[in-house]
Amino acid sequence: MRLKLVGLAAAALLATPAAAPASSIEHTVRTVTFEASYTVEGVVPRSERVERWVAYDRAHQVIKTSSTGLLRYEAAQEPQKFTAFDAVRNEVWTLQGAEADTPRGTFVRSLADEGADIKTSVAQGWLVKTGDTTFLGRPAIKLESASNAPGEGNSKMTVVADATTYAPYERVVTGRERGETFKQREVVESIETLALADNEHFLYMGPGSARAKRVTSAEAGKAALGESKKKKAKKSKKKSRR
C-alpha cells in the first residue's frame, strides 16, 4: 500500500519541484485520512491536516493531527538546506550543501507539479476521464485508474482534478491487501496565492523544533524504519488473536 499515511513524511522527500512564480507563494491546506478494516495504535485510523507554502526555490510543510491540532511533522527547504522535525520523537535533522538539493527542485510539491504528474498518467493511459464536475467553484474533471495502472494489490484510485491544469483537488485510493481493506482520501480544502514580499516568514521552520534532539538523517531513517516494523508486528499480533 504505497499511499499509507505512515509513509506521508517519506513521500514528501520524493516530491518533484515547485513551479510557483518567483514573486509569490502557493498556500494550500488539505486533509488526509486513512481508514482500514484493521487498527494500529496511533496509525490506523488516522486523520491529518497538511499545510504547505511553496515558493520558487523554498518550501515549508506542516502536518498536524486533525483531532488534536498537535504538530506531528514539519519540514522546510531553502537552497542547499533541508530541515525536518519529527514532533512525535522530538527529533530534528538537517541536510546541507549539495546533499540537500534535489535536481528536481524543492521537496514539497506545488499543485502545478502534482497536476503535471496527473497529466503524465493520463497520457500513459493509467488514468482515464469519467466525467466533469466542479471543485471549490472551479471547473474540474473526474479521473479513474485504468486496469493497467501501476499499483499494489487490488488498489484503485479516483481523482478530481482541475479541468485545465489537472491539479489534483481530491484523491481517493481504495484496495485490499492480504484480506484487509483500506481507504485513503486526500482533499484540498483551500488554495490561495500570497505575495512573497509580505509572507516570506511562512517559508521557514516554526519554533517547535528549537529544543528537539539533533540527529543525523541516517539516524532518523533508522528510527522510522524500526517504528514501522514494530507497528506491523502489532498488527500481525492482533490478527492472530482473531
C-alpha positions as CSV (number, residue, x, y, z in Angstrom):
1,M,0.0,0.0,0.0
2,R,2.2,2.8,-1.3
3,L,-0.1,5.6,-0.2
4,K,-0.4,4.8,3.5
5,L,-0.2,7.7,5.9
6,V,2.6,6.1,7.7
7,G,4.7,7.0,4.7
8,L,3.5,10.5,4.3
9,A,6.7,12.1,5.6
10,A,8.8,9.9,3.4
11,A,6.7,10.6,0.4
12,A,7.4,14.3,0.8
13,L,11.0,13.6,0.3
14,L,10.4,12.2,-3.1
15,A,8.4,15.1,-4.4
16,T,9.0,17.0,-7.6
17,P,9.9,20.7,-7.9
18,A,7.8,23.7,-7.1
19,A,6.8,25.8,-10.1
20,A,5.5,28.9,-8.3
21,P,6.3,32.4,-9.7
22,A,9.4,33.9,-8.2
23,S,7.3,36.7,-6.5
24,S,4.6,34.6,-4.9
25,I,3.8,31.7,-2.5
26,E,1.2,29.0,-3.1
27,H,-0.5,28.3,0.2
28,T,-2.7,25.2,0.4
29,V,-4.5,23.3,3.2
30,R,-5.6,19.7,2.8
31,T,-6.7,16.8,4.9
32,V,-5.5,13.3,4.5
33,T,-7.4,10.4,6.2
34,F,-6.7,6.7,6.3
35,E,-9.2,4.0,7.3
36,A,-8.9,0.3,7.2
37,S,-10.5,-2.9,8.4
38,Y,-7.7,-3.2,10.9
39,T,-6.3,-0.8,13.5
40,V,-2.8,0.1,14.5
41,E,-2.4,2.3,17.6
42,G,-1.5,5.8,16.5
43,V,-1.5,5.0,12.8
44,V,-4.8,3.5,11.7
45,P,-7.4,5.0,11.6
46,R,-5.7,8.4,11.1
47,S,-6.7,12.0,10.0
48,E,-4.2,14.7,9.4
49,R,-4.2,18.4,8.3
50,V,-1.4,19.2,5.8
51,E,-0.5,22.9,5.3
52,R,2.0,23.9,2.6
53,W,3.7,27.1,1.5
54,V,5.6,26.6,-1.8
55,A,7.7,29.3,-3.5
56,Y,10.1,29.1,-6.4
57,D,13.1,27.8,-4.5
58,R,11.8,27.4,-1.0
59,A,9.0,25.5,0.7
60,H,7.6,24.7,4.1
61,Q,5.2,21.9,5.2
62,V,3.4,21.3,8.5
63,I,1.4,18.2,9.3
64,K,-0.9,18.1,12.3
65,T,-3.3,15.6,13.8
66,S,-6.8,16.7,12.9
67,S,-8.5,15.8,16.2
68,T,-6.0,17.5,18.5
69,G,-4.2,20.1,16.3
70,L,-0.9,18.8,17.6
71,L,2.1,19.0,15.3
72,R,3.4,15.7,14.0
73,Y,5.9,16.6,11.3
74,E,7.4,19.7,9.8
75,A,9.9,20.3,7.0
76,A,11.4,23.3,5.3
77,Q,13.8,23.8,2.4
78,E,15.8,26.6,1.0
79,P,18.8,26.5,-1.4
80,Q,21.3,23.9,0.0
81,K,19.4,23.3,3.2
82,F,16.7,20.9,4.2
83,T,15.4,20.6,7.7
84,A,12.9,18.0,9.0
85,F,11.3,17.8,12.5
86,D,9.6,14.7,13.8
87,A,7.5,16.0,16.7
88,V,6.5,12.5,17.9
89,R,10.1,11.6,18.6
90,N,11.1,15.2,19.2
91,E,14.0,14.9,16.8
92,V,15.2,17.3,14.1
93,W,17.7,16.7,11.4
94,T,19.3,18.8,8.7
95,L,20.9,18.2,5.3
96,Q,23.2,21.0,4.0
97,G,25.1,21.6,0.8
98,A,24.7,19.6,-2.4
99,E,23.1,16.7,-0.4
100,A,20.1,19.0,0.4
101,D,19.4,19.9,-3.2
102,T,17.4,17.6,-5.4
103,P,17.8,18.1,-9.1
104,R,14.0,18.3,-9.4
105,G,13.6,21.4,-7.1
106,T,12.0,21.6,-3.6
107,F,10.9,18.5,-1.8
108,V,7.4,19.9,-1.0
109,R,5.3,19.9,-4.1
110,S,3.1,22.6,-5.6
111,L,-0.3,21.9,-7.1
112,A,1.1,22.6,-10.6
113,D,3.7,19.9,-10.2
114,E,1.1,17.4,-8.9
115,G,-1.0,18.4,-11.9
116,A,1.9,17.7,-14.3
117,D,2.1,14.2,-12.8
118,I,-1.6,13.6,-13.3
119,K,-1.3,14.7,-17.0
120,T,1.6,12.2,-17.5
121,S,-0.6,9.4,-16.0
122,V,-3.4,10.3,-18.4
123,A,-1.1,10.4,-21.4
124,Q,0.2,7.0,-20.4
125,G,-3.3,5.6,-20.1
126,W,-3.0,5.0,-16.4
127,L,-5.8,7.4,-15.6
128,V,-8.9,7.9,-17.7
129,K,-11.6,10.6,-17.6
130,T,-15.0,9.5,-16.4
131,G,-16.9,12.8,-16.2
132,D,-17.0,16.6,-15.5
133,T,-17.6,18.3,-12.2
134,T,-16.6,21.4,-10.1
135,F,-14.5,21.8,-7.1
136,L,-14.1,24.9,-4.9
137,G,-16.1,26.7,-7.6
138,R,-13.6,25.7,-10.3
139,P,-14.2,23.5,-13.4
140,A,-12.9,20.1,-12.8
141,I,-12.8,16.6,-14.2
142,K,-13.2,13.1,-12.7
143,L,-10.5,10.5,-13.4
144,E,-10.2,6.8,-12.5
145,S,-7.2,4.4,-12.6
146,A,-7.2,2.0,-15.5
147,S,-6.7,-1.7,-15.2
148,N,-3.1,-1.4,-16.5
149,A,-2.1,1.4,-13.9
150,P,0.9,0.5,-11.7
151,G,0.0,-0.3,-8.1
152,E,-0.1,-2.9,-5.4
153,G,-2.8,-5.5,-4.8
154,N,-6.3,-4.6,-5.9
155,S,-5.9,-0.9,-5.3
156,K,-8.0,1.7,-7.3
157,M,-7.6,5.5,-7.4
158,T,-10.1,8.1,-8.3
159,V,-9.1,11.8,-8.8
160,V,-11.0,15.1,-9.0
161,A,-8.6,17.4,-10.9
162,D,-8.6,20.9,-12.3
163,A,-10.1,20.9,-15.8
164,T,-7.1,22.8,-17.2
165,T,-4.0,22.2,-15.1
166,Y,-5.0,18.7,-13.8
167,A,-4.0,19.8,-10.3
168,P,-5.5,17.1,-8.0
169,Y,-8.1,18.5,-5.7
170,E,-9.2,15.2,-4.3
171,R,-7.6,11.7,-4.5
172,V,-9.1,8.6,-3.1
173,V,-7.3,5.2,-3.0
174,T,-9.1,2.1,-2.0
175,G,-8.0,-1.5,-2.1
176,R,-7.5,-4.9,-0.5
177,E,-4.2,-6.4,0.8
178,R,-3.9,-9.8,2.4
179,G,-7.6,-9.9,3.2
180,E,-7.7,-6.4,4.7
181,T,-9.3,-3.4,3.1
182,F,-8.1,0.2,3.2
183,K,-9.1,3.7,2.0
184,Q,-7.1,6.8,1.9
185,R,-8.6,10.2,0.9
186,E,-6.7,13.4,0.3
187,V,-8.7,16.5,-0.3
188,V,-7.7,20.2,-0.8
189,E,-9.7,22.5,1.5
190,S,-8.3,25.8,0.4
191,I,-5.9,27.4,-2.1
192,E,-4.5,30.9,-2.2
193,T,-1.6,32.8,-3.7
194,L,0.4,35.1,-1.3
195,A,2.8,37.8,-2.2
196,L,6.3,36.6,-1.4
197,A,7.4,40.1,-0.1
198,D,4.8,40.1,2.7
199,N,4.8,36.4,3.6
200,E,8.3,35.1,3.4
201,H,8.3,34.1,7.0
202,F,5.8,31.3,6.2
203,L,8.6,29.5,4.4
204,Y,10.7,28.8,7.4
205,M,10.5,26.3,10.3
206,G,8.4,27.2,13.3
207,P,9.6,27.3,16.9
208,G,8.5,23.8,17.7
209,S,11.9,22.2,16.8
210,A,14.0,24.6,18.9
211,R,14.5,22.2,21.8
212,A,14.4,18.9,19.8
213,K,17.2,16.4,19.8
214,R,19.6,16.8,16.9
215,V,20.1,13.6,14.9
216,T,21.5,12.7,11.5
217,S,19.2,11.9,8.6
218,A,20.5,8.3,8.8
219,E,19.6,8.0,12.4
220,A,16.1,9.4,11.7
221,G,15.6,7.0,8.9
222,K,16.7,4.0,11.0
223,A,14.3,5.0,13.9
224,A,11.4,5.4,11.5
225,L,12.1,2.0,10.0
226,G,12.2,0.5,13.4
227,E,8.9,2.0,14.4
228,S,7.3,0.8,11.2
229,K,8.4,-2.8,11.9
230,K,7.0,-2.6,15.4
231,K,3.6,-1.3,14.2
232,K,3.5,-4.1,11.6
233,A,4.3,-6.6,14.3
234,K,1.4,-5.2,16.5
235,K,-1.0,-5.5,13.5
236,S,0.0,-9.1,12.9
237,K,-0.3,-10.0,16.6
238,K,-3.8,-8.5,16.7
239,K,-4.8,-10.5,13.5
240,S,-3.5,-13.8,15.0
241,R,-5.8,-13.3,18.1
242,R,-9.0,-13.1,16.0
